[in-house]
């Protein structure tokens, strides 16, 4: 028996007993008002919140009022009274760059950082959330989770090839600390709760 074999045999005999993995806490505070926390987080990252459950305005009315000069509004959400261009995964990127506003359905929102989970089927095209001038994400008011620990439990990683968490409009800063909004993505983000 070689020295190597002897060492490996000794190591194999001296294995510690297997222990179960620890339970990962979710860090959920049951007293937290998720709606308020989400609104504060969204404002902090530069987004706007519109709650349709407390507004007499419809989503279509909001879009007309907020983006009166928008000529092309792409949407994965029904918008009665608005004509929207057809966007699919095959849509040419030159067509996409002319989209003024993208209205997409988010599956759920995260209160701690205002991120909204948008799976690929809801995007119409993978580039659309990032190439449109303005982004509107529509989320069910009851689909707000407290933090990313809980959020990742809601993501179905087995049936999905692509999805993204989006939080706020695009932001970047240079070495001189000049903040630029919209340099690498949407210039504005509105989250609509319904």
Secondary structure, DSSP 8 states (H G I E B T S, - for coil): --HHHHHHHHHHHT---------------TT--HHHHHHHHHHHTT-EEEEGGG-S--HHHHHHHHTTT---EEESS--TT-------TTS-HHHHTT-SEEEEE-SEEETTT--EEEEHHHHSSTTHHHHSSEEEEEE-TT-EESSHHHHHHHS-TTT-S-EEEE-SS-EEE-TT--EEESSSS-SEEEEEE-
